[in-house]
Amino acid sequence: MNEKTKSLQYKKAKKAMPRGSKGPSFGNEPGLLAAIQRLRAAEIAAAEDYRLALTTGDADLGARKKRDWLDLIEQLRRVEVSNPDVQKANLSTLPADEVEQETARMVNAFRLALESIPRSLPQKLAGADEVQIQEILAGAVNEALAQLHSNKWRTL
């Protein structure tokens, strides 16, 4: 290259990090679990980058971001397949929507049990003294709480 051609070449501009910015926080914990968490966080970020790239309409950018995202998915798959502890953890993990449904069912059953207390106790409370009223109310609340521990809420 001659001197004239060299001077016409573009130089890559250096970008400085914004003041106060430390960049992405990946944590500094060692170990496989921490590495997997960082890999999962990177996969989520790559998926978001791909989604945003699709909105630009730039096919090349979209293809690059999709490739980056799929590469991270493949890395996660390899780590999970190669590590028996991760496989065991995946077997004992419940899907979030299933947990949400069961929790909603449990809370609803508890709410119904609490709402039934005022309807079921007036006969028992009539003519009772203060100590008896406290015992009856405590028993009704404890019975409602016991349903949560005995899985009676599953039948609703």
Secondary structure, 3 states (H helix, E strand, C coil): CCHHHHHHCCCCCCCCCCCCCCCCCCCCCCCHHHHHHHHHHHHHHHHHHHHHHHHHCCHHHHHHHHHHHHHHHHHHHHHHHHCHHHHHHHHCCCCHHHHHHHHHHHHHHHHHHHHHHHHHCHHHHCCCCHHHHHHHHHHHHHHHHHHHHHCHHHHC
